[in-house]
């Protein structure tokens, strides 16, 4: 029953993601990029692991909470803007995760779709 429900949720997420893709042209309001980049400090964010990202999602209420769908390592969560990551899918489900989404009505509900796209 859980597999059927998870498959249905995955299908719906993938269907909606393709239906809502709208291409917008990139616009830049910054006339001098060098002034902006001179104050930028680069840092590594994300879990220290190999592999590809299947998807990312952010919490609507807590702006420092993000979720990362790994194609070979489950769902990861950070609550500090990417400095520390924890795998939250172990012992629940595993394998390749192709998409992840936070429910707009309740930020404690997380949708994860198994599988990997080849796009």
C-alpha positions as CSV (number, residue, x, y, z in Angstrom):
1,X,0.0,0.0,0.0
2,X,2.8,2.4,0.9
3,X,4.6,1.7,-2.5
4,X,1.4,2.4,-4.4
5,X,0.8,5.7,-2.5
6,X,4.5,6.7,-3.0
7,X,4.3,5.9,-6.7
8,X,1.1,8.0,-7.1
9,X,2.7,10.9,-5.2
10,X,5.8,10.7,-7.4
11,X,3.8,10.6,-10.5
12,X,1.8,13.7,-9.5
13,X,4.9,15.7,-8.5
14,X,6.6,14.9,-11.8
15,X,3.4,15.7,-13.7
16,X,3.1,19.1,-12.1
17,X,6.8,19.9,-12.5
18,X,6.5,19.5,-16.2
19,X,3.2,21.3,-16.5
20,X,4.4,24.4,-14.7
21,X,7.7,25.0,-16.5
22,X,7.7,28.6,-17.9
23,X,10.8,29.9,-19.6
24,X,11.5,33.5,-18.7
25,X,14.4,35.5,-20.1
26,X,17.2,36.4,-17.7
27,X,17.2,40.0,-16.8
28,X,20.0,41.8,-14.9
29,X,19.4,45.1,-13.1
30,X,23.1,45.3,-12.0
31,X,25.2,47.5,-14.2
32,X,28.5,46.8,-12.6
33,X,29.0,43.1,-11.6
34,X,32.6,43.7,-10.3
35,X,31.4,45.9,-7.4
36,X,28.9,43.1,-6.4
37,X,31.4,40.3,-6.8
38,X,34.1,42.0,-4.8
39,X,32.1,41.6,-1.6
40,X,31.1,38.0,-2.3
41,X,32.6,35.3,-0.2
42,X,32.4,31.8,-1.6
43,X,31.8,28.7,0.5
44,X,31.0,25.0,-0.1
45,X,27.3,24.1,0.6
46,X,25.8,20.7,0.5
47,X,26.6,17.3,1.9
48,X,30.2,16.1,1.4
49,X,29.3,13.2,-0.9
50,X,29.6,12.2,-4.5
51,X,26.7,11.8,-6.9
52,X,24.1,13.9,-8.5
53,X,21.3,16.0,-7.1
54,X,17.8,14.9,-8.0
55,X,16.1,18.0,-6.6
56,X,16.1,20.6,-4.0
57,X,13.4,22.3,-1.9
58,X,13.2,25.0,0.7
59,X,11.0,25.5,3.7
60,X,8.4,28.2,3.2
61,X,8.6,29.4,6.9
62,X,12.2,28.8,7.9
63,X,14.4,30.4,5.3
64,X,17.5,28.4,6.5
65,X,15.9,24.9,6.1
66,X,16.5,23.1,2.8
67,X,16.1,19.5,1.5
68,X,18.4,17.8,-1.0
69,X,17.3,14.7,-3.1
70,X,20.3,12.6,-3.9
71,X,20.3,10.1,-6.8
72,X,22.1,7.5,-4.8
73,X,21.7,8.6,-1.2
74,X,18.2,9.5,0.0
75,X,16.9,12.8,1.3
76,X,19.2,15.2,3.2
77,X,18.2,18.2,5.4
78,X,19.9,21.3,6.6
79,X,18.6,23.8,9.2
80,X,21.5,26.2,9.1
81,X,21.6,27.3,5.5
82,X,23.8,24.5,4.2
83,X,26.6,24.3,6.8
84,X,25.5,20.9,8.2
85,X,23.5,18.2,6.5
86,X,21.8,15.1,7.9
87,X,20.3,12.2,6.0
88,X,16.7,12.0,7.1
89,X,15.5,9.1,4.9
90,X,17.6,6.2,6.3
91,X,15.4,3.4,7.6
92,X,12.3,4.8,5.9
93,X,13.2,4.4,2.2
94,X,16.3,4.5,0.2
95,X,17.8,4.4,-3.3
96,X,17.7,7.1,-5.8
97,X,15.5,10.1,-5.0
98,X,14.5,12.1,-8.1
99,X,12.4,14.9,-6.5
100,X,11.6,16.5,-3.2
101,X,9.0,19.1,-2.2
102,X,7.7,20.8,0.9
103,X,3.9,20.9,1.2
104,X,2.8,24.6,1.0
105,X,0.0,24.0,3.5
106,X,2.2,22.4,6.2
107,X,6.0,22.7,6.2
108,X,6.4,19.6,8.3
109,X,5.1,17.5,5.4
110,X,7.7,16.5,2.9
111,X,7.1,14.7,-0.5
112,X,9.9,12.6,-2.0
113,X,9.7,10.9,-5.3
114,X,11.9,7.8,-5.9
115,X,13.7,7.3,-9.2
116,X,16.0,9.4,-11.3
117,X,15.3,11.3,-14.5
118,X,17.7,11.1,-17.4
119,X,17.2,14.6,-18.7
